Amino acid sequence: MEDMLRLWIALAGFGVYLSLRTVYRLYFHPLSHIPGPKLTACTHLYEFYHNIIRPGMFLFEIEKMHQQYGPIVRINPREIHICDPDFYDEIYASSSRRRDKDPKYVPTYALPGSMVAAVSHEQHRFRRGILKDFFSRRSVAELSDSVNERVQKLMTRFEVERMNQTIVSLDDAFSALSSDIITAYCCGKDWDFIEDENFRSDVRNAAENAIAFTHISRFVPWLVYAMSALSPKTMAFIMPGKAKLFEFLEAFLEYGKMESYTGKRKTMVATLADESIPAKERDYYRLRDETFGLIAAGTETTAKVLTAASFYMTNDRRVRETLQAELKQVMPTLDSRPTWAELEKLPYLSAFINECLRLAYGITARLPRVAPTESLQYKEYTIPPGTPVSSSTYFIHNNAYIFPEPDTFRPERWIEAAEKGENLKKYLVTFNRGTRGCIGINLAHLELFLTIAHFARRFNMELHNTELEDFRIVRDMTMGVTRRGGFKVYARLSRVDE
């Protein structure tokens, strides 16, 4: 009887606690003046339901909140989401204004030792500083010949497939290309993904495994550290793709340390392991997480844009013919080798790539930032220091005021804006912006310009089992997911007349 009484007292006490907490969050919390549903202000369970029970659907619930409450909404008890393209640079500010990451959000990445998981501005700056010289425009430009060599390998593979009239999985092919490029840059050697008969997809499989756990990792963060302690056998059962890549990374890291130089440049792996770096910043798990993050991001984001490009240039004959006509100016023959700088001067190619970047989105997830000492002012709303504030590429790129008919692929919009003196690229945030913007943006641009130019100049395509609906984002798993998972394009290739 006494035990039952104690249980009832405990339950009553817990009920009182929940009631008081709810009242506080609704009426006395520093964010109580921010519009939004009462339920999201009270509890994280609303987000839990729409991201865990209904995997990856919370993004679209946020969209509904904005439609009802306006551009600023309180999406959970402690976080604000702002859907205003002109406020984006306040959230993701430059280095003159400190922005931390939200410690409650970084478990999403499941890479606690990586740059992307660094919470404080100072730790991120230190980790980014180790690698930033590798990704400067000058350093990336020096890669042009080696990147072009791999692009030509892929074009040769495509020519064989064309001659055999094979239906090609272009998404696998482009993933193989970007995997070869980033692995070679990281440790001085690629792993012949392009040469593989089926376009080896270790990195892609690992990335797909990882994004399936992103929301779970955030709500159950201890799983991130538990995964690191799992035996290879257990990891292979739970996340076979990631386990296989970790096994691959063992050899990768070892090779990268031994082959400490590629050409005149020290490899990324060797640089990360340099003895001048504090020991805690170069232990095995730190190296593994950072390397996995670099390879996964360097593979999937670029490959996704290339896959989208192959579809959109085929889906609209007018776009394809305009693009090919312009390319012939700098590529009069199929074996022409224009430089990156020459290709960047082509207005339609640049516009085409911008439109591909817009509709490929990059990361669709909201990316909270915290101004630890600064109050932010959005219209009449004051946002207290320490508040996680986020936005989403998905909403910026689908803003109908900035991009009329946002679902329509129309490269001309970029040319028309430039002719009017409008900076439309201000709203292209595929690579995020501010101090935490993607470190690999220059490398991605180099790959996109070279690959799209050579592919479009040489090949036409006939799509198979691929349609526009396959490019509609239906879930947000950090990366946007379609009904098929990632972007997929199946096609039979034909040759372009010289």
Long-range contacts (C-beta under 8 A, 24 or more apart in sequence): 25-77, 29-77, 30-384, 30-387, 31-74, 31-77, 31-78, 31-80, 31-384, 31-387, 33-381, 34-72, 34-73, 34-74, 34-80, 34-381, 34-383, 35-69, 35-70, 35-72, 35-73, 35-74, 36-65, 36-69, 36-73, 36-74, 36-75, 37-65, 37-69, 40-65, 40-73, 40-74, 40-75, 40-76, 40-77, 41-74, 41-76, 41-77, 42-77, 43-76, 43-77, 44-76, 44-77, 44-219, 46-76, 47-75, 47-76, 48-219, 51-215, 51-219, 52-215, 52-216, 52-219, 55-215, 55-475, 55-477, 56-215, 56-475, 56-476, 56-477, 56-481, 57-475, 57-476, 58-476, 59-364, 59-365, 59-366, 59-392, 59-394, 59-476, 60-476, 62-366, 62-392, 63-395, 66-395, 71-378, 72-378, 72-379, 72-381, 75-366, 75-390, 78-104, 78-387, 78-388, 79-368, 79-387, 79-388, 79-389, 79-390, 80-383, 80-387, 80-388, 80-389, 80-390, 81-366, 81-389, 81-390, 81-391, 81-392, 82-378, 82-389, 82-390, 82-391, 83-391, 83-392, 83-395, 84-378, 84-391, 85-396, 85-399, 85-402, 85-427, 87-378, 87-391, 88-391, 88-396, 88-427, 88-429, 88-433, 89-433, 89-434, 90-376, 90-378, 91-369, 91-376, 91-389, 91-390, 91-391, 91-434, 92-367, 92-369, 92-391, 92-432, 92-433, 92-434, 92-436, 92-437, 93-369, 93-371, 93-434, 93-435, 94-434, 94-435, 95-125, 95-435, 97-371, 97-374, 98-371, 98-372, 98-373, 98-374, 99-369, 99-370, 99-371, 99-434, 99-435, 99-436, 100-369, 100-370, 100-372, 101-368, 101-369, 101-370, 101-436, 102-368, 102-369, 102-370, 102-388, 104-218, 104-388, 105-218, 105-367, 105-368, 105-388, 107-217, 107-218, 107-221, 107-224, 108-214, 108-215, 108-217, 108-218, 108-365, 108-478, 109-214, 109-217, 109-293, 109-478, 110-210, 110-213, 110-214, 110-217, 110-224, 110-227, 111-289, 111-290, 111-292, 111-293, 112-224, 112-225, 112-228, 112-285, 112-289, 113-283, 113-285, 113-286, 113-287, 113-288, 113-289, 113-290, 114-286, 114-289, 114-290, 114-292, 114-293, 115-290, 115-293, 115-439, 116-293, 117-289, 121-435, 124-435, 124-436, 125-435, 126-281, 127-281, 127-290, 128-439, 130-271, 130-272, 130-277, 131-268, 131-271, 131-272, 131-294, 131-439, 132-439, 134-185, 134-265, 134-268, 134-271, 135-439, 135-440, 135-441, 135-442, 135-443, 136-442, 137-442, 139-265, 140-442, 140-443, 140-446, 141-340, 141-341, 141-446, 143-185, 143-443, 143-446, 144-339, 144-340, 144-446, 144-450, 146-181, 146-184, 147-181, 147-446, 147-447, 147-450, 148-337, 148-450, 150-177, 150-180, 150-181, 150-184, 150-190, 150-194, 151-177, 151-447, 151-450, 151-451, 151-454, 152-454, 153-194, 153-195, 154-194, 154-451, 155-454, 155-455, 155-458, 157-194, 157-195, 158-455, 158-458, 158-459, 158-493, 159-458, 161-493, 162-459, 162-493, 162-494, 162-495, 165-492, 166-492, 167-464, 167-490, 167-491, 167-492, 168-490, 168-491, 168-492, 168-493, 169-199, 169-488, 169-489, 169-490, 170-306, 170-307, 170-310, 170-489, 170-490, 170-491, 171-303, 171-304, 171-307, 171-486, 171-487, 171-488, 171-489, 172-198, 172-199, 172-201, 172-204, 173-199, 174-302, 174-303, 174-306, 174-307, 174-310, 174-451, 175-199, 175-201, 175-203, 175-204, 175-299, 175-300, 175-303, 176-200, 176-201, 177-303, 177-306, 177-447, 177-451, 178-298, 178-299, 178-300, 178-302, 178-303, 178-306, 178-447, 179-203, 179-204, 179-295, 179-299, 179-303, 181-298, 181-443, 181-447, 182-294, 182-295, 182-298, 182-299, 182-443, 183-252, 183-295, 184-262, 185-262, 185-268, 185-298, 185-443, 186-252, 186-256, 186-267, 186-268, 186-269, 186-291, 186-294, 186-295, 187-252, 187-253, 187-255, 187-256, 187-259, 187-262, 187-267, 187-268, 187-269, 187-270, 188-255, 188-256, 188-259, 188-261, 188-262, 188-263, 188-267, 189-255, 189-259, 189-262, 191-248, 191-252, 202-241, 202-244, 202-245, 202-248, 203-245, 203-295, 203-296, 203-299, 203-300, 204-299, 204-300, 204-303, 204-486, 205-240, 205-241, 205-244, 205-245, 206-239, 206-241, 206-242, 206-244, 206-245, 206-246, 206-292, 206-296, 207-241, 207-296, 207-299, 207-300, 207-479, 208-241, 208-485, 208-486, 209-239, 209-240, 209-241, 209-242, 210-239, 210-241, 210-242, 210-296, 211-477, 211-478, 211-479, 211-481, 212-477, 213-239, 214-365, 214-477, 214-478, 215-477, 228-285, 245-292, 245-295, 246-288, 246-292, 249-288, 249-291, 249-292, 249-295, 252-291, 253-284, 253-287, 253-288, 253-291, 256-291, 268-294, 294-440, 297-438, 297-440, 298-440, 298-443, 298-444, 300-479, 300-486, 301-360, 301-362, 301-363, 301-430, 301-438, 301-440, 301-444, 302-443, 302-444, 302-447, 302-448, 304-360, 304-362, 304-479, 304-486, 304-487, 305-353, 305-356, 305-357, 305-360, 305-430, 305-444, 305-448, 306-447, 306-448, 306-451, 306-452, 307-486, 307-487, 307-488, 307-489, 308-356, 308-359, 308-360, 308-471, 308-487, 309-352, 309-353, 309-356, 309-448, 309-452, 309-455, 310-455, 310-461, 310-489, 310-491, 311-463, 311-466, 311-471, 311-487, 311-489, 312-352, 312-355, 312-356, 312-359, 312-409, 313-352, 313-456, 313-461, 314-460, 314-461, 314-462, 314-463, 314-491, 315-409, 315-463, 315-468, 316-409, 319-352, 319-409, 319-411, 320-456, 320-460, 322-348, 323-348, 323-349, 323-352, 323-456, 324-456, 324-457, 324-496, 327-453, 327-456, 327-457, 328-457, 331-453, 331-454, 331-457, 333-498, 334-457, 334-458, 334-496, 334-498, 336-457, 338-453, 340-445, 340-446, 340-449, 340-450, 343-449, 343-450, 343-453, 344-449, 347-415, 347-418, 348-411, 348-415, 349-449, 349-452, 349-453, 350-414, 351-411, 351-412, 351-413, 351-414, 351-415, 352-411, 352-452, 353-445, 353-448, 353-449, 353-452, 354-411, 354-414, 354-424, 354-425, 354-428, 355-409, 355-410, 355-411, 355-413, 355-414, 356-448, 356-452, 357-428, 357-430, 357-448, 358-397, 358-403, 358-428, 358-430, 359-397, 359-409, 359-471, 360-430, 360-487, 361-393, 361-394, 361-397, 361-430, 361-473, 361-480, 362-393, 362-429, 362-430, 362-431, 362-432, 362-438, 363-393, 363-432, 363-478, 363-479, 364-392, 364-393, 364-394, 364-473, 364-476, 364-478, 364-479, 364-480, 365-392, 365-476, 365-478, 365-479, 366-390, 366-391, 366-392, 367-391, 367-392, 367-432, 367-436, 369-434, 369-436, 393-429, 393-430, 393-432, 394-473, 394-476, 394-480, 396-427, 396-429, 397-427, 397-428, 397-429, 397-430, 399-427, 402-427, 403-427, 457-496, 458-495, 458-496, 459-493, 459-494, 459-495, 459-496, 460-493, 460-494, 460-495, 460-496, 461-491, 461-492, 461-493, 461-494, 462-491, 462-492, 462-494, 463-489, 463-490, 463-491, 464-490, 464-491, 464-492, 465-490, 466-490, 466-491
